[in-house]
Amino acid sequence: MHTIGMKIAISVPEDVCVEIDKLAKERKTSRSRVITEAAREYIRKTESRRLIARLDKAYSEPESAEESARRRAMSAYQSRRMRGKRP
């Protein structure tokens, strides 16, 4: 059976290997599949944390005069629209 992907050799603690084997057996899948899914989940969570950190940084910076003016203009525009007036 040919698998698509790269073969790598890793060392894991014995207790982790036992848990991987248990999961693989319960799910009727391979160790490789269990490890791949765990790695994908770890990558997804790491990317989410990075995005949140970038957003936190962006929103923690003070608003520029231009951004403040745009925000006020958009607020006024939305208020007029909510009252049924044309912009």
N, C-alpha and C positions, 0 to 999 in steps of 0.2 A: 504494500500500500504506500503510495507516494503522498507526502504531505506538502502543502504549499507553505512556505515560510522558512525561517532560519532556525537552525539547530544551535542551541547554546548549552553550555555546561554551567550550572550554578551549584553552590553549596548552601544548604538550608539546615537549620537545627533539626534534630531527629523528631522532636515533638511537632514541629511544623509539617514535616514530611508525613507523619502519621495522620495529621488532620487533613492534609491534601488528599491522601489516599482514601480516607473515610468519605470525604466529599465526592471524590471521583466515583467511588463504588456506589454511594447513595444515588448519585445522579446518572449512573451508568454512562460515564464519560471518561476521558483520559486525564491523567495528571496535567498534561500540556494544556488541555482546555481549561481546567480549573485555574492554573497559574496564569494563563492568558487573560481570562476574565477578571481575575484579581488585579492584574497589571493594568488592564484597561480602566477598571474602576478607580484605581489609584491615580492614573493619569488624568481622568476626568475630574476627580476631586481636586487635584493639584491645579489644574487649569482654572477651575472655579475659584479657588482661593486666590490665584494670581489676578483674576479679573476683579474680584472684590477688593483686593488691595489697590489696584489701579483706580477703581471707582472711588474708594475711600480717599485716596490721595487727591483726585480731581475735585471732589466735593469739599475737601477740607481747605482748599486754597480760596482766598478771598475773591469775591466777584469783581471783575473789572468794571470800569465805568460803562464801557460799551455793552457788556453783558447785562448790567443793571438797567440800562436804557432799553435794551431789547425786551427784557422781562417785563418792564412797566408798560411798554407799547403793546406787547402781546396780551397782557392782563386787561388793558383798556379795550383792545379789540374784542377779546372774548366777552367782556362785560356788555359791550354794545350788541354783540350777537345774541347774548342771552336775553336781552331786553327786546329783541326783535328789530333792532335798528340796523340799517345797512352801514357797512364800514365806509 
